[in-house]
Amino acid sequence: MAMKNILLLHPGNMGATIGTCAASRGAQVTWLSANRSAASRARAEKAGLIEAKDFAAALKQAEVLLSICPPDAALDVATQVAKEKFSGIYVDANAVSRATAEEIGKIVSAGGASFVDGGIIGSPVKQAGTTRLYLSGENAPQIAQLFAGSLLDARAIGALPGEASALKVAYAAWTKGTDALILAIRALAAHEGVENALLQEWKISQPALEKKCIQAAASAAPKMWRYVGEMKEIAGAFEVAGLPGGFHNAAAEVCERLAGFKDQTDPPLSVATVLEQLRLKSN
């Protein structure tokens, strides 16, 4: 029998849409409103999620817990849940390294839960084919089944927790890491007075970079505050593998320097404004 009671921690831009996908397949999806922002409430209500005010009571009713939060909060969330002796299936779908995922698994398992590791690739779910939820762990197929037929493509890829997070880290190391790298390169070129010449050379020899350049400045910069912890997790994963973590530690610093543009889309950011902010922070 499919599990129908899901507790979602916490309904951010991504989490709310994933909760909607589960609800569309008949699950009862609950969220905790205590200490959450007005924006979180608006997202939860739009998604049709059920409000809960008592943490312990919500955990007792839940068969599955979905943790979708900033990566630097993932361990704290797991610890809070373990203290309440949650005995259902704990799904950590955060952008963390395998090592962090394994630590989360130990924490929640000690509290009585079964652990499933998750990694989300793609944008908040608005249409089919845009977003994958990769899952690993003994109960990964059961969690994937909760989303079968929804707009979210949930895939169980292995029985070993940590594999889903490892895939997510490897993927984001390129996609989000290069957004930060391109912005830093353009800031350097602007500082040296050769930005236009660089853009022209890219157009000739690296035409695929032209679109990536525009997207990194216009759409990635307002989201980079979310990537600071993720870049650090990626750096840590590289170092555990015996590889240099410096690339992504630097990417974390680039993201941190742009954190002041948090969610700024109106008016849209100009490239010049973003590059100036990067250079100002370096002086």
N, C-alpha and C positions, 0 to 999 in steps of 0.2 A: 504493500500500500504506500502511495506517495506521501511524503511528509508535507503537511499543509501549514504549519505554524512557524513563521520565520520572523526573527527579530533582526532588524537592520540597524547597524551602528556605523556610520551616521549618514543621513541622506544629503550628501553633497551633490554637486552637479552630476557626477557619475553614479553615485550610489542610488539616488532617487530613481534614475531611469532603470537601473537593474532591479530595484524593488518593483517597479511597474511591470517589468517583464515577468517576474515571478507571480505577481498578482493576476496578470492576464491569463495564467495557466491554472488559476483556481486557488493559489496559496493565500493565506491570511498573513499579510506583511505588516508588522508593527514597528513603530519607531519611538524613541524616547525623546520627549520634548523638554525635559529638564535641562536648563543651562544651554539651550540651543538658541541660535539667532532667529530673527524674524525671517531671514532669507531661507533658513532651513525649514521653518514652518511652512512657508509659502511653497517650497519645493515638495514637501511631504503631502500637503493638502492637494496640490495639483496632481501628484502621482496617485492619489487615492489611498495613501497609507493610513493605518490605524494608529492613533495617538495612544501612548502609554506614558504614565507619569512616574510609576514606581519601578525602579531598576530590578530589584529582586523579584517582584511579582511577574514582570515581563519575562525574565529568564526562566522562571518556573513553567510558564506556559509554552515557551519556545522549544521546538524540536531542532531547529537549525538557527545558528547565529551567523550573520554575515558582517564581518568587520571590513568596512571600506572607509578609510580615514587617511590623513597625511601619514607618511611612513614613520615620521619621528614620534607619532602617537601610538603606533601599533602595539608596542610592548606594554605600554600602560593600559591600553584597552584590554589586552589579554590578561594582565594581572588582575584587573578589576573583576573580570568575568570569573577567573579561577577562584577568587576569594568567595564567590557566591556558590561555588560547587556546581556549576552548570554541567549537566551530564548529557547534553545533546551533541550535535555535530557542530564544531566551531570551524567556520570557513574564514581564513584570513586571505583577503583578496587585495592586499596592499602592495605597493611598489617597494618591496624589501628584498634583500639578498637571500640566498639559500640559507646562509648561516643564521640570519635573523628569523627567517621562517621556521627553521628547526628549533630555535630557542622559544619562539612563540608556541610551537607544538608541544614542547616539554612543559611549558607553564600551564597550558590549558588541559593537557592530559593529566597532570598532577592533580588538577581540580576535579577530574572525573569526565572530561569531555573527550570525544573522538575528534581528531584533527584532520582537516583537509586544507591543503595549500592551494592558493589561487593566484593567478596573474591576469590582469585585464590589459588587453591591447586594443586600441581604437578609441573612438570618441564616445561621449555620452550617447546612449542608444536612442536613435530617433527613427531609424529604418533598418531593415534587414541587411546584413552583409557588411556593416560598418564596425562591429565590435565583437571580439572574441573573449570569452572567459575560459582560460586554461586552468585545469584542475588536476591535482595529483594527491594521492593518498588512497587508503583502502576504500573509503566511502565516496571517492570522486565520482564514480558513475551515477550514484544516487543523487548527488547534487546536480550533475549535468542534466539528469532527467527532469528536475524541477523546472528547467527552462526549455524543455523540448517543445518545439512548435512556436516559440516566442520570437521576438525580434533579436534576442541575444543568442549568439552561437556559443554554447557552452560545450567544451570538449575535455573529456578525461584523457590525460596523456600518460598516466603511469600510476603505479601503486605506491611510489616512494615520495613522501612529502618533501618539498624543496625543489622538485623538478619544474613546477609551474613558475615559481619565483625566479629560478635560474633562467628560464626562457624569457620572462618579462625583462629581467636585467640585461640580458644579451641584446634584446630588441631595442630597448630604450637607450642603451649605451650609444647606439648610432643615431636614432631619430632625434631624441632630445639633446644628446651631447653635441651633435653637429649644429643644432639651432644656436646653442651657446657659442660654439666655435666660430660660426659664420659672423655672428654679431661682433665678437671680439676682433675678428680679422677686419671687418669693415671699420670698426672704431680705430684700429691701428692705421688703416689706409687713410681715413679722414684726418687723423692727427698728422700724418706725413704729407697731406695734400695731394694724394694720388687716388682718391676713392673713385672718381669718375673713370680714370684710366683703368683701374682694376675691374670695374663693372663692364667696361667695353671688352677687356681681355677675356673675362669670364664668358661674355656673350659669344665670343668667337670660339674659344677653346673648350669651355665648360658650359654649354647652353642649358643643361639641366639645373645648374646652380642659380640661374636667373630667377626662376619661380621659387626655389628654396629660399633665396635671399629675401625676396619680398615677403614671403610667409613668415619667416623668422622674425622680421622686424614688425610687421603689421599685426600678426596674430599670436605669435609665441610669447612676445615680451610681456603682455598682461597676465600670462599664465605662469611665468617663470618662478614666482614666489612659491608655487606648489612643488617645483622641481628641486629645490635646494636639498631636502632630505633624500630624495630619490638619487640625485647625483652622488651624494655621500655613500649611500648604500651600494651603488654601482662601483665606486672607487674601492670600497671594502671588499666587494666580490672579486675584483681584479687582483687585489693584494693577496687574498686567500688562495687564489689560483697561481700565485707566484708571478703575477704580471704587474707592471707599474700602475698605480692608482692615480698618478698625478694628473692625467688628462681630465678625469671626472671630478677630482677635487677642485681643479681650476674652473671647470664648468659650474660647479656648485657656487663658487665665488662670483662668477658672472651672473648667475641667477639671483644671488643674494643682492647684488648691486642694483638689480632691476625690480626688487621686491616692492618698491614704492609705487610701481605702476599696477599694483594688484587689481585685477579685473577691470582695468580701465579700457572701455571700448567706445565710450561716447564722451567727447569726440575721439575718433581713432588716433592712435599714436602715430606720429611721423617718424620716419627712419632717423632724421636728424636729431629729434628729441631723445630717442633711445640711445643713439651713439654718444650724444653729449653727456647723458647720465653716466654711461660707462666710463667715459674719460674723466668726468668730474670726480668720480669716486676714486680714481687712481691717483689724483693729485694730492 
